[in-house]
Amino acid sequence: MVRIAVKMVEMKSMSNKSFCAFLVSLAISSIMLLSSTPLVAGTTNAGEKVTTYRGWSIPQYVKPDPNLATLRHYFLKDYELVNDTSLGHYHIEPAGNSERLKTKTEKNEYLSQQMNQSGLLSYILYDGDGIKYDEISPKNRLGDLYTSKTQYLSNSVGKSFVSYLVGHAICEGHISGIDKVVDDWPLIEGTLYHGQTLIDLLNMNAGDAKYVDDADGMVGSGRWYNTHNIKTFAETELANSKPIPKKSRKHHYNGLATNVVLNYAIHKMDYEIQPFLNSVFQDKVKIQHQATMRYNIFARDNDGRMTSIKVPIEHGTAIYTFYLSRYDYLRVALAMLNDWQADNCVGKYLKSLVKRKIPQKRFMEKEKGYRFSAKSYAGQFHMDYLGLEDRNILSMDGYGGQHLMIDFDESRIIAISTVHTNYDYRSLVLDAMKTGIIKERKGNWN
């Protein structure tokens, strides 16, 4: 539930050695982007100007709401990253085995209204045995840029995907279980993470609050955990670090813990990550379109400038950012639902996370639709939202309003991709998950 902009600003400056290579990669990326999507101009209201904000992304709850030109500009900024050759991408190609999704689609006037006035790209509600509500941004807003084939970034929804991958790594025998003590990875020896149990890392209960901040990155240096490898953190900010004593710990949300878990799992599978991703996304999820997971190719200096030095996978280069198409996000959630209901090995893993959930700070913010009202955290999933406390519901929340929520009791799923948070979260997520129906809630919602 990252509440600040992803620090992609670190990527804008590079050493001289890599500058030429970067220009080439930028040109290639631009050609690929322009061949598949139109420019920002063309369908925006006449006279609209793009508002640019400090940092990479639109601030989550900025006022006034960004106009359409701004939404389109920031969509393209994020979209082009999937084709940026200076960044690392594990691409998972579809195997041609995707199953047709059952539909019983109903039109909903309020949902259509939301799609026409917000940054929403895609909204899908799956209920019981098929898709009940299914809307994509209209052509005159973002629908000429974004289609059902477009890979869009997960932001912190990807943290929950990492947990799901860990479940598969456990079930394939790479890791013994969630109580495994992480003392068999030389890369993190001498850091606070060495000797921790996997469940504490998954629950972000590792006692690392003195060393990393979700908003500002590494304490002291400010280095961002998604643009540097684990080895460089272990040798600098985390060298000789000690965790907060167990009795004094609280849930401390941050992306570094997720990246440690992800790269530990990759270490345990002898770095054979591509076949593993293929197995999960092709054989289990059965994606229809290409899916992607990010990693860092090049090292950066202490100021965040990209160098020409390539970093080996053994240094911990993978990060929790994924890109999937709208229906493939739903397919991931359906795979989780099927695992849970089949009570198979991965399903038992998900249930074990629920049993080991811990309290997290709850924010009762009506003006944000109670989006941050989850009071429990279960192995990279949020739980126990306002009004949903009595159900087995796991939620995946990402910056800017990306969302996947699964009700395992009612077989209900909500999948949202969006450029911005300016949609009615309470009506489209919390109320819709509770009842299976979208209704307009009277009064201010954002």
HUVENQUI-V147190 format. One record per residue. N is the residue number from 0. RES is the residue in three letters. PSI is psi in whole degrees, -180 to 180 (999 if undefined). Layout:
n->[N	N]
res->[RES	RES]
psi->[PSI	PSI]
This chain:
n->[0	1	2	3	4	5	6	7	8	9	10	11	12	13	14	15	16	17	18	19	20	21	22	23	24	25	26	27	28	29	30	31	32	33	34	35	36	37	38	39	40	41	42	43	44	45	46	47	48	49	50	51	52	53	54	55	56	57	58	59	60	61	62	63	64	65	66	67	68	69	70	71	72	73	74	75	76	77	78	79	80	81	82	83	84	85	86	87	88	89	90	91	92	93	94	95	96	97	98	99	100	101	102	103	104	105	106	107	108	109	110	111	112	113	114	115	116	117	118	119	120	121	122	123	124	125	126	127	128	129	130	131	132	133	134	135	136	137	138	139	140	141	142	143	144	145	146	147	148	149	150	151	152	153	154	155	156	157	158	159	160	161	162	163	164	165	166	167	168	169	170	171	172	173	174	175	176	177	178	179	180	181	182	183	184	185	186	187	188	189	190	191	192	193	194	195	196	197	198	199	200	201	202	203	204	205	206	207	208	209	210	211	212	213	214	215	216	217	218	219	220	221	222	223	224	225	226	227	228	229	230	231	232	233	234	235	236	237	238	239	240	241	242	243	244	245	246	247	248	249	250	251	252	253	254	255	256	257	258	259	260	261	262	263	264	265	266	267	268	269	270	271	272	273	274	275	276	277	278	279	280	281	282	283	284	285	286	287	288	289	290	291	292	293	294	295	296	297	298	299	300	301	302	303	304	305	306	307	308	309	310	311	312	313	314	315	316	317	318	319	320	321	322	323	324	325	326	327	328	329	330	331	332	333	334	335	336	337	338	339	340	341	342	343	344	345	346	347	348	349	350	351	352	353	354	355	356	357	358	359	360	361	362	363	364	365	366	367	368	369	370	371	372	373	374	375	376	377	378	379	380	381	382	383	384	385	386	387	388	389	390	391	392	393	394	395	396	397	398	399	400	401	402	403	404	405	406	407	408	409	410	411	412	413	414	415	416	417	418	419	420	421	422	423	424	425	426	427	428	429	430	431	432	433	434	435	436	437	438	439	440	441	442	443	444	445]
res->[MET	VAL	ARG	ILE	ALA	VAL	LYS	MET	VAL	GLU	MET	LYS	SER	MET	SER	ASN	LYS	SER	PHE	CYS	ALA	PHE	LEU	VAL	SER	LEU	ALA	ILE	SER	SER	ILE	MET	LEU	LEU	SER	SER	THR	PRO	LEU	VAL	ALA	GLY	THR	THR	ASN	ALA	GLY	GLU	LYS	VAL	THR	THR	TYR	ARG	GLY	TRP	SER	ILE	PRO	GLN	TYR	VAL	LYS	PRO	ASP	PRO	ASN	LEU	ALA	THR	LEU	ARG	HIS	TYR	PHE	LEU	LYS	ASP	TYR	GLU	LEU	VAL	ASN	ASP	THR	SER	LEU	GLY	HIS	TYR	HIS	ILE	GLU	PRO	ALA	GLY	ASN	SER	GLU	ARG	LEU	LYS	THR	LYS	THR	GLU	LYS	ASN	GLU	TYR	LEU	SER	GLN	GLN	MET	ASN	GLN	SER	GLY	LEU	LEU	SER	TYR	ILE	LEU	TYR	ASP	GLY	ASP	GLY	ILE	LYS	TYR	ASP	GLU	ILE	SER	PRO	LYS	ASN	ARG	LEU	GLY	ASP	LEU	TYR	THR	SER	LYS	THR	GLN	TYR	LEU	SER	ASN	SER	VAL	GLY	LYS	SER	PHE	VAL	SER	TYR	LEU	VAL	GLY	HIS	ALA	ILE	CYS	GLU	GLY	HIS	ILE	SER	GLY	ILE	ASP	LYS	VAL	VAL	ASP	ASP	TRP	PRO	LEU	ILE	GLU	GLY	THR	LEU	TYR	HIS	GLY	GLN	THR	LEU	ILE	ASP	LEU	LEU	ASN	MET	ASN	ALA	GLY	ASP	ALA	LYS	TYR	VAL	ASP	ASP	ALA	ASP	GLY	MET	VAL	GLY	SER	GLY	ARG	TRP	TYR	ASN	THR	HIS	ASN	ILE	LYS	THR	PHE	ALA	GLU	THR	GLU	LEU	ALA	ASN	SER	LYS	PRO	ILE	PRO	LYS	LYS	SER	ARG	LYS	HIS	HIS	TYR	ASN	GLY	LEU	ALA	THR	ASN	VAL	VAL	LEU	ASN	TYR	ALA	ILE	HIS	LYS	MET	ASP	TYR	GLU	ILE	GLN	PRO	PHE	LEU	ASN	SER	VAL	PHE	GLN	ASP	LYS	VAL	LYS	ILE	GLN	HIS	GLN	ALA	THR	MET	ARG	TYR	ASN	ILE	PHE	ALA	ARG	ASP	ASN	ASP	GLY	ARG	MET	THR	SER	ILE	LYS	VAL	PRO	ILE	GLU	HIS	GLY	THR	ALA	ILE	TYR	THR	PHE	TYR	LEU	SER	ARG	TYR	ASP	TYR	LEU	ARG	VAL	ALA	LEU	ALA	MET	LEU	ASN	ASP	TRP	GLN	ALA	ASP	ASN	CYS	VAL	GLY	LYS	TYR	LEU	LYS	SER	LEU	VAL	LYS	ARG	LYS	ILE	PRO	GLN	LYS	ARG	PHE	MET	GLU	LYS	GLU	LYS	GLY	TYR	ARG	PHE	SER	ALA	LYS	SER	TYR	ALA	GLY	GLN	PHE	HIS	MET	ASP	TYR	LEU	GLY	LEU	GLU	ASP	ARG	ASN	ILE	LEU	SER	MET	ASP	GLY	TYR	GLY	GLY	GLN	HIS	LEU	MET	ILE	ASP	PHE	ASP	GLU	SER	ARG	ILE	ILE	ALA	ILE	SER	THR	VAL	HIS	THR	ASN	TYR	ASP	TYR	ARG	SER	LEU	VAL	LEU	ASP	ALA	MET	LYS	THR	GLY	ILE	ILE	LYS	GLU	ARG	LYS	GLY	ASN	TRP	ASN]
psi->[50	131	16	165	141	133	59	-9	-24	-19	-7	-16	139	163	161	-34	-35	-2	-45	-43	-37	-42	-41	-47	-35	-40	-43	-46	-41	-41	-45	-40	-47	-27	-19	-16	146	168	167	-44	154	-49	5	162	143	133	-6	136	146	129	127	143	157	134	-178	-38	168	129	144	-42	45	146	141	163	144	141	178	-41	-39	-43	-43	-40	-47	-28	-48	-35	-46	-40	-39	-16	-29	-17	5	113	-7	-8	153	139	124	107	133	114	145	146	2	15	14	141	143	131	134	140	145	50	134	145	139	119	-41	-39	-44	-39	-43	-40	-27	-6	6	-175	11	132	-43	139	126	130	117	130	103	-77	21	173	123	-47	136	108	145	152	135	157	-32	6	-83	-4	-14	-15	-33	127	-178	-9	-10	129	125	149	151	-26	-138	-3	-30	-23	-42	-33	-39	-45	-42	-39	-38	-40	-42	-38	-38	-47	-22	0	6	-33	141	-27	-180	-15	9	131	125	79	17	34	95	-27	-33	11	140	5	167	-21	-23	130	1	156	151	-38	-35	-37	-43	-37	4	48	41	1	40	16	-23	-12	-22	142	137	-31	-37	2	-144	129	133	-60	-29	7	143	133	-12	-2	1	159	163	-37	-44	-32	-42	-31	-12	-90	-33	1	126	24	152	139	156	138	144	-43	-18	1	152	159	127	99	127	155	-19	-42	-41	-45	-32	-46	-47	-48	-27	-45	-41	-41	-43	-20	24	34	18	65	-37	-48	-35	-47	-40	-43	-45	-50	-29	-50	-38	-59	-36	59	151	-32	170	140	158	141	138	153	168	123	-48	147	159	153	-178	-17	5	3	133	134	-179	7	119	141	129	153	-30	-14	-1	70	-15	147	166	16	128	160	126	161	165	-45	-25	-30	-44	-40	-36	-46	-39	-37	-42	-44	-44	-40	-46	-49	-28	-13	37	-172	-48	-36	-41	-36	-48	-41	-33	-32	-41	-42	-27	19	154	161	146	159	132	133	111	77	100	-39	-16	16	20	33	-32	34	2	132	1	155	129	86	49	13	146	145	162	56	163	123	-5	20	-22	14	156	84	125	134	144	119	134	157	141	0	9	140	138	125	134	126	106	-21	-40	1	49	139	139	129	122	130	139	157	-27	166	1	50	166	87	-42	-44	-44	-19	-68	-51	-41	-36	-35	-40	-19	10	140	122	144	131	125	149	178	135	-13	999]
